[in-house]
Amino acid sequence: MSVIVTDEGFRADDWTAEIAPLDALEDRHEAADLANTDDPARLGNRLAGLRLIRIAFPAFGDGRGFTLARRLRRMGYAGRLRAAGPLLADQYAMSRRVGFDEVEIPDDLAARQPEDQWLFRAGWQNHDYQSQLKG
């Protein structure tokens, strides 16, 4: 099982449709599963039809998923974007800044880093120094 983390805290996963890997993605799918090594340009014209894209983080130290999220948002993806894997609460603000809407973490990680640690970082907009410099 896993836990979904949002700015409001922990919740159960409410996505019930199939999430297809990029290599098996068909027009009927509403959700895609991307590895951190996948090229999002391969989604091509399917991007607008996807309601959820989940990007895998195989380890908390592998930040390639952050780059993929930013690329997808720059490509115009406006749907739900989910980071999935053993991210740390300290990485939550970064995940939100690059465009993720939510983070999916394993149950054992949720037990080691409880909801209050994630909620502490939910005010990520208040600490976005780049936006403050631009404003």
N, C-alpha and C positions, 0 to 999 in steps of 0.2 A: 504494500500500500504506500501511499504518499500523502503529503499535505500540501495544499496550495497556500502560498503566502501572498497577500495583497497589502495595500496601505491600511486596510482595516484589521489585519491580523490573519490568523489561521482559519482555514475552512476546508471542507471536503471538496474533492474534484466534482464539478457539475457537468463536465463534458462527457457526453455519452456516445457520440458518433465515433466511427473508426478514425484513427490517425494513421495515415499511410506514409511509409518511408518514401523519400523522393524518387527512388528507382521504381516504385510500384504505384506512384500517384496517377490516378485516372480522373477524368472529368467529373465523375460522380462523387469524388471525395471532397469533403468540406474542410479537411484538416491535413496538414503535412507535418511529418517528423523529419527534421534536418539534423544530420550529424554536424559536428563543428568543422568538418572539412568539406562540406558540400558547398557548391557554388550557387547562391540564390538566383543568379541569372538563369539557371536551368528551369526555374519555375515559369519563366516566360509569360505567356498570356494567361496562365492559370492564377496568377497572383490575386486578381480582383475577385475570383470566385472562392477564395479560401477564407474561412471564418476564423481559423486558428492555425498558427504555425508554432510548433514546439521545437526549440533548439536544444540539443543535448550538450551538457557540460560533463565530460567523463571524469574530471577532477576539478577541485576548486582552484587549482593553480593554472588551469588552461583557459585563457581569456579569449580564445578565438570566437566563442559564441557572442561576446559583446560586439565584436566587429561585424558579425553576421546580422545582428539585430539592427545596428546602425545602418548597414547597407540596405536592409529590407525597408526600413522607414524612409530612407532617401529614394528608394525605388517607388515609393508611393503606397506601400502596404499600410492600410489603416485598420486592419482587423486585430484580433486578439493575438498577442505575442507572448509566448511562455518560455522561460528558461527552465530547464529540467536537469537536475543533478545535485551533486553535493556542494552547492554554493554555501557560503557562510553568511551569517547575518551582516557582517561588515561589508559584504559585497552587494547588499540590497540596494543601497542608494545608487551605486554605479549601474546596476541592472535597470533601474527605473530611468536614469538619465539617458541611456542609450536607446530606450524605446520599449523595453519589456513592460508588460502590464502586470505580470505575475511571475512567481517563481514556484516551481514544483520541487519539493525536497523529500527525501526518504523519511519514513517515520522515525528511524533511529537518530537521524540528525535533528529532527524536531524535538526529540526528547533531550538531546544534549544542548541544544540552543532553543530554549522555549520561546513562546510567542512574544513575551515582553522584550526580549533582545531584538527581535525583528521590528516590533512596533517602535522601539527607540529610534530606529533609522527610517521610519515611515515619513518623517518630516523632511525628506530629502530635498524638497524644493527650497527650503530655508537655508540650505548650506551649499547651494549651487553657485560657486564663486564665478564661474564663467558667465552665467546669466546676469549676475550683479555687475560685472565689468562691462557688459554690453548695454545694460540699462542705464 
